[in-house]
Amino acid sequence: MTMALDSLPTEITLNIAYYLYPSLASLNALCQTDKRLHSILERTLYTEDVQHHRSSSVSWAARHGNLAVLRKAINLGKAQIPTLKNYAYMREDGSMKQTISFRSNRGTLYGQPGRVYYWEVGEDHPICVAARNGHNEVVRFLLDEVGCSPHIKDGQDFCLLSLAIEGGLDKELIQTFLDCGVHQYVRNINGYCPLHIAAFKGDEDLVQSLLLRTRPDYLEQQIQDAFQSALLANQIPATLQMLDYGGVNLNCHLGSWTQARETYMTTPLGWAVFHENLDLVEKFLDNGADVDFTLPTAQRLAVEWRVLFDAVERSQAEMVKLLVKRSTNRVACTKALSLAVERASSIEDPSYKEYKVFRILLKNAVSCNFKEDDIQPPPPPRPQRGDLGRIMCSYPVKHRQNGEFIPPIVHAVLNGNLRIVQILLSYGADVNTSYRQLQITKSKFCCGRILDLAKDLGHQQIADFLLKCGAQPDLGPLPYEEAMQCGVASCPVFRERMRARCRELYPFVDSARPTRGTSPTE
């Protein structure tokens, strides 16, 4: 005699379920086969889950926002949900849990890449999981009916207010956390606070509410970090909101961002220049951003890279016009002009924007010449620690590149652009301009004067024009400077210096050397 599974007595059905332990998946599959089996085994299913599977149904319900499953886990399975605020960092015996750390994508979520720290906790509290995933009903149920503390934090030490902002809970629930006194001014162990997250998401109303509710002694640093986070996330309204509120330092290191597989680091002003936001640049300048503020870079430079150079490099004419009027560094402006001429002199058509950029610089009284005192070597390299540092210092990797102080007119002569040579001379460029460390050239004169450079490269029209304007062909070589040498044996200045030293140390060599056309034995 056979009996259908759905017609078995309840006792036999429960006995069958007993032999399915501890496979929760098998027990759940049996429940799904028939309504009667489901009604008999549902309590057993949740009880087994709570007792032997760490209440996985609770975590699942919180993650997916299924309030019905959460209620069954509590009512049928007798799941015990912690309600104390110290759940994340305190053990049941009262001892503190330890923190562990590793790298995670979440560490870069709010514009601060780095290590992510976790409390030593197996599962985040259900209310934290529900808040992070934006499930309003589950959060309210756990607060109002289960009695969970609003001060509970997750494994990364995020408070419920931060998680509610991250998950996009409704404003009424966020206001509930604020009214409950959730400490929005306290950072978590990863350095984030609710204001930081709200700024990153661009929620202006919430940013304003947090600005008004945050204690002044905590607000100073928080508003700075939140401002930078909003700017990196391109949340311009929230960025301006905090700038107008006050307390933001615009002359700071913004952080880094990646675009087209390239990593960039700059100041807030540099970020606005990079993204060609002219209105934002003007706003930053009016609020104290310094055009000449620089950040240390990996490359050692006598004149550090400035945002004006970025605008010139990208041929942003209106941006250059705005920035050059605010710059007070004469040497940096001349270097910007040199960069502009380098880009424009390779183009014949004067209607291109590269021409417009270098003309803007000239019209704003940027000097066409470096003074001799301006030309300085870069600072010495920082000492490296350990054996690897000594190896790196002993065997540096050198790249062929021009020196920092190539005068603007040199680039025009190098590219054979007579028109730009004429323009620069009309604005006061020295007709006898000298230069050093011109490494990227077909000329043998890596150090010399522009007349010799023009002749050597075959730019006869430019050479004739320079002579017509008063260039002196008999000025001789440049004075040798140890700190500004090219470092190559083919450099004419270096070779002349070596000849002079040889004559000084060994005067008898020249007297003993036979003249051309005579025999040593004569």
Secondary structure, 3 states (H helix, E strand, C coil): CCCCHHHCCHHHHHHHHHCCCCCHHHHHHHHCCCHHHHHHHHHHHHHHHHHHCCCHHHHHHHHHCCHHHHHHHHHCCCCCCCCCCCCCCECCCCCECCEEEEECHHHHCCCCCCEEEEECCCCCCHHHHHHHCCCHHHHHHHHHHHCCCCCCECCCCCEHHHHHHHHCCCHHHHHHHHHCCCCCCCCCCCCCCHHHHHHHHCCHHHHHHHHHHCCHHHHHHHHHHHHHHHHHCCCHHHHHHHHHHCCCCCCCCCEEEEECCEEEEECHHHHHHHCCCHHHHHHHHHCCCCCCCCCCCCCCCCCCCCHHHHHHHCCCHHHHHHHHCCCCCHHHHHHHHHHHHHHHCCCCCCCCHHHHHHHHHHHCCCCCCCCHHHCCCCCCCCCCCHHHHHHHHHCCCCCCCCCCCCCHHHHHHHCCCHHHHHHHHHCCCCCCCEECCCCCCCCCCCCEEHHHHHHHHCCHHHHHHHHHCCCCCCCCCCCCCHHHCCCCCCCHHHHHHHHHHHHHHCHHHHHHCCCCCCCCCC
